[in-house]
Amino acid sequence: MKRTIYIINAILFMGCCLLVSTTTPDVKDIDVNNKITYVNSDAIKKEEVIEVAPVEVVEEEPIVEAVQEEIKEEPKEEVVVGKDEIIEDNKPIDSKPNEDICIPSIAVGSTFTGTMSGYGADIGNYTASGYYIGDSIYYPDSTYGNIRILAGDGDIPFGTVIEVSNSNAGSFIGIVLDTGRNIGFDRLYDFDLLFETSREALNYGVSKNVTFKILRVGY
C-alpha cells in the first residue's frame, strides 16, 4: 500500500515538474547580456538606436565684389572776366572769320585798325586786373592823367596805354585793365570801352575802322 502511494506521489511530482517547464511566461523576461526581450514567448532583438545631434548648416553669404567705376568728370575751367563776370570755357565764343583776323605787334608806336564795342560798369565792380570801377570809369594814370578804361586782348599786358581815334566816342586815350569773352584780336571785337551803364554802352554801339596806337606797354 505504501509502495503504491509512493508511486502515485512520484507520478504527481513528475507531472508538476513537466507542467512548470512547459508553461509560457506571461511577463517580460529581459536578458540584459543578450539584449533579448521575451514577449509572449516571441523573441525580439532590440536595435541599438544612436541619436545623432543635428548638424547646423550655416549658409555662407555669397561674396559680391562690387566694382564701382569712378566717373571722373573733368571740372569746368572758369575764366574770370572783368566786372566779376564768370564765363565758362565750354560756352561758345564769337570769333571773327579767319580772313578778318589781324594780330598786331604789341610794341610802343605800333598802330593798327580794328573794331570797338562798349560795356557798362553796372554789371560788376572789378576788372580782370582787379581794379575797382564802382566809383569811376576813368583811371588816374601818373603819366597820362585820367584816361578811359578798356578791355583788350588777353595778350596785351594790363596797364598798356592806347591812343584811340575815329570812334563813335571820339578820340581819347585809354588804358587796358580788363578782358572780355568776345574781346580780342581773334574774337568778335578788338577792344571794349567802359561806360557807366550798360544802356550807355548799348547806345554807343560798335565802332568800326577805329585806329589804335600803342603809347605804352604795361605799367
Legacy VTK file of the C-alpha trace (Angstrom):
# vtk DataFile Version 3.0
C-alpha trace
ASCII
DATASET POLYDATA
POINTS 219 float
0.000 0.000 0.000
2.758 2.436 0.904
4.590 1.490 -2.244
1.532 2.353 -4.244
1.295 5.750 -2.545
4.986 6.468 -3.316
4.440 5.634 -6.926
1.412 7.928 -7.138
3.284 10.777 -5.444
6.208 10.320 -7.810
3.906 10.440 -10.797
2.230 13.603 -9.496
5.614 15.258 -8.773
6.891 14.480 -12.255
3.656 15.804 -13.749
4.003 19.063 -11.835
7.590 19.473 -12.973
6.574 18.827 -16.566
3.748 21.352 -16.271
6.053 24.075 -14.912
8.710 23.528 -17.562
6.252 23.866 -20.483
4.330 26.947 -19.212
4.792 30.095 -21.366
5.742 33.076 -19.229
3.152 35.875 -19.177
5.582 38.607 -18.128
8.524 40.161 -19.860
11.839 38.432 -19.225
14.834 40.555 -20.249
18.225 39.074 -20.863
20.458 42.127 -20.478
23.582 40.414 -21.799
21.970 39.143 -24.993
19.671 42.185 -25.295
16.681 39.883 -25.979
13.149 40.667 -24.814
10.636 37.849 -24.494
7.064 38.919 -25.065
4.525 36.148 -25.126
7.245 33.600 -25.996
8.241 35.723 -29.045
11.880 36.765 -29.168
12.562 40.269 -30.440
16.114 41.508 -30.793
16.439 45.141 -29.821
18.143 47.539 -32.217
20.528 49.939 -30.750
19.400 53.485 -31.513
22.157 56.067 -31.692
20.907 59.590 -31.560
22.933 61.893 -33.737
22.884 65.539 -32.876
21.526 67.624 -35.772
24.210 69.386 -37.733
23.561 73.078 -38.123
24.208 74.119 -41.687
25.495 77.638 -41.919
24.922 79.150 -45.301
27.771 81.397 -46.235
26.699 84.638 -47.724
27.990 84.992 -51.236
30.777 87.495 -51.540
29.841 90.039 -54.067
32.650 92.157 -55.291
31.157 95.481 -56.087
33.271 97.263 -58.589
32.401 100.888 -58.763
33.574 102.670 -61.807
34.717 106.112 -60.933
33.396 108.510 -63.420
35.755 111.343 -63.382
34.164 114.416 -64.640
36.644 116.977 -65.683
35.993 120.183 -63.801
34.880 123.043 -65.897
37.518 125.675 -66.105
36.264 129.108 -65.416
37.665 132.263 -66.861
37.247 135.292 -64.673
36.359 138.261 -66.770
36.259 141.867 -65.703
33.336 143.207 -63.724
33.123 139.985 -61.699
31.793 138.092 -64.707
32.459 134.338 -64.671
32.491 132.802 -68.112
32.687 129.034 -68.532
35.074 127.941 -71.233
32.566 125.482 -72.673
30.331 128.300 -73.866
30.698 129.254 -77.494
32.797 132.333 -78.135
32.042 134.504 -81.117
35.066 134.894 -83.323
35.934 136.688 -86.484
36.170 134.933 -89.833
39.691 133.737 -90.499
40.276 136.320 -93.214
39.489 139.169 -90.782
41.917 138.131 -88.037
44.799 140.542 -87.603
47.292 140.055 -84.783
49.217 143.316 -84.435
52.559 143.743 -82.743
52.273 144.788 -79.106
55.024 147.402 -79.061
55.285 151.111 -78.398
54.428 153.049 -81.575
52.554 150.122 -83.145
49.414 151.283 -84.986
46.548 149.134 -86.269
42.877 149.372 -87.226
40.041 147.406 -85.663
36.613 147.442 -84.020
35.496 148.630 -80.584
32.317 147.911 -78.629
31.191 149.091 -75.173
30.148 147.626 -71.799
28.707 149.058 -68.597
30.280 149.358 -65.158
26.927 148.372 -63.625
27.496 144.677 -64.348
30.366 144.339 -61.867
32.711 146.142 -59.535
36.167 144.968 -60.605
38.016 144.488 -63.841
40.025 141.384 -64.678
43.116 143.202 -63.427
41.449 143.733 -60.054
40.882 147.449 -60.475
37.757 148.819 -58.750
35.387 150.587 -61.162
32.488 151.245 -58.809
33.371 154.939 -58.499
34.602 155.994 -61.939
35.090 154.785 -65.490
38.427 156.631 -65.570
41.838 155.522 -64.404
44.204 158.122 -62.810
47.464 157.393 -64.596
50.628 159.078 -63.301
51.754 159.939 -66.843
48.580 160.495 -68.877
46.175 161.660 -66.157
42.544 160.445 -66.080
42.115 158.114 -69.040
39.314 155.765 -70.138
39.337 152.091 -69.235
39.467 149.485 -71.991
39.072 145.721 -72.207
41.504 144.222 -74.678
43.122 141.056 -75.962
44.460 138.648 -73.337
47.979 139.037 -74.761
48.031 142.765 -74.051
49.620 143.427 -70.606
47.444 145.265 -68.108
48.470 148.919 -67.865
49.099 149.274 -71.594
48.109 152.764 -72.767
46.475 153.179 -76.195
45.519 156.256 -78.177
42.096 155.728 -79.775
40.979 157.702 -82.850
37.993 157.716 -85.212
35.489 156.030 -82.857
31.849 156.803 -82.090
33.081 158.180 -78.751
35.587 160.462 -80.457
39.332 160.422 -79.842
40.749 159.721 -76.392
43.486 157.868 -74.511
42.616 154.592 -72.808
44.317 152.013 -70.636
43.832 148.254 -70.878
42.673 146.984 -67.464
40.148 144.357 -68.473
39.397 141.404 -70.764
36.164 140.013 -72.182
34.738 136.822 -73.600
34.197 138.309 -77.042
37.097 140.767 -76.868
40.427 140.070 -78.579
42.200 140.127 -81.889
40.720 136.731 -82.827
37.308 137.454 -81.275
34.287 139.498 -82.276
35.704 142.895 -81.250
39.260 144.133 -80.728
38.505 146.383 -77.727
35.655 147.161 -75.335
35.204 150.687 -73.909
33.880 151.063 -70.347
30.743 153.178 -69.808
28.902 153.999 -66.603
25.843 151.921 -67.548
25.014 149.137 -69.966
22.394 151.358 -71.580
25.046 153.906 -72.490
27.207 151.149 -73.909
24.259 149.893 -75.961
23.636 153.375 -77.333
27.308 153.629 -78.209
27.050 150.519 -80.381
30.092 149.296 -82.289
32.736 151.450 -83.898
34.465 150.101 -86.993
37.729 151.137 -88.610
38.977 152.577 -85.338
42.659 153.483 -85.191
44.650 152.247 -82.194
48.163 153.419 -81.386
50.162 151.892 -78.512
51.761 154.586 -76.341
52.994 152.331 -73.505
53.201 148.594 -72.906
52.239 147.647 -69.344
52.502 149.952 -66.319
LINES 1 220
219 0 1 2 3 4 5 6 7 8 9 10 11 12 13 14 15 16 17 18 19 20 21 22 23 24 25 26 27 28 29 30 31 32 33 34 35 36 37 38 39 40 41 42 43 44 45 46 47 48 49 50 51 52 53 54 55 56 57 58 59 60 61 62 63 64 65 66 67 68 69 70 71 72 73 74 75 76 77 78 79 80 81 82 83 84 85 86 87 88 89 90 91 92 93 94 95 96 97 98 99 100 101 102 103 104 105 106 107 108 109 110 111 112 113 114 115 116 117 118 119 120 121 122 123 124 125 126 127 128 129 130 131 132 133 134 135 136 137 138 139 140 141 142 143 144 145 146 147 148 149 150 151 152 153 154 155 156 157 158 159 160 161 162 163 164 165 166 167 168 169 170 171 172 173 174 175 176 177 178 179 180 181 182 183 184 185 186 187 188 189 190 191 192 193 194 195 196 197 198 199 200 201 202 203 204 205 206 207 208 209 210 211 212 213 214 215 216 217 218
